[in-house]
Amino acid sequence: MEIAAEFLRLFLRGLYFTLPLLAILILILVLIGQIVGRHEAWSKFDAFYWAFITAFTVGYGDFHPCKRLSKGLAILIALVGVIFTGIVVAIALHAAQTSFKKYI
């Protein structure tokens, strides 16, 4: 149980220190999603939903851009999502590695 508590402490600490960067990436996702939504004539909620589904590579396909500009912005959203995910995974790996070193 000590390892799990140490991991959680380190993980949350890592998230805390990268929060400004993660918040900027989320803001970029929301703004680009709203631009695409306006361009594609989607509701604001549908554009928000689509941006996050696209960014985190789920891609249900219930909404998809039809216009060329929107497709280009979808690629940008996917790249920002991969960067966001990579940062969170890197924080988790660092927390796991550090917590296991301490107790093993």
C-alpha positions, -999 to 999 in steps of 0.1 A, spaced: 0 0 0 29 23 6 40 21 -30 5 30 -42 4 60 -19 38 71 -30 29 67 -67 -3 87 -62 16 115 -43 43 118 -70 17 116 -99 -4 143 -84 27 164 -77 37 160 -114 3 170 -126 4 200 -103 36 212 -118 25 207 -154 -10 221 -148 -3 254 -166 9 235 -197 -19 210 -196 -45 238 -192 -31 256 -222 -33 224 -243 -69 219 -231 -77 255 -240 -62 250 -275 -84 219 -279 -115 238 -269 -108 268 -291 -99 248 -322 -130 226 -316 -152 257 -315 -137 270 -347 -143 237 -364 -178 236 -350 -187 270 -362 -172 262 -397 -192 229 -398 -224 244 -383 -224 222 -352 -237 232 -318 -211 244 -293 -215 213 -272 -212 190 -302 -180 209 -312 -166 205 -277 -175 168 -276 -160 162 -311 -127 180 -301 -121 159 -271 -131 126 -287 -108 134 -316 -79 146 -293 -79 115 -272 -81 92 -302 -114 76 -295 -130 90 -327 -165 75 -326 -173 89 -360 -207 103 -351 -193 138 -360 -167 143 -387 -155 173 -405 -165 176 -442 -147 208 -451 -110 210 -460 -101 236 -433 -119 216 -406 -100 184 -416 -67 203 -413 -77 215 -379 -87 180 -369 -51 169 -375 -39 197 -353 -64 186 -326 -51 151 -328 -15 163 -324 -23 184 -294 -42 154 -279 -11 131 -284 11 157 -268 -13 160 -238 -15 122 -234 22 119 -237 28 144 -209 4 126 -186 19 92 -194 54 105 -188 43 119 -154 28 85 -145 59 66 -156 82 88 -136 60 85 -106 59 47 -109 96 44 -115 105 66 -85 80 50 -62 93 14 -71 129 25 -67 122 37 -32 106 5 -19 124 -23 -39 
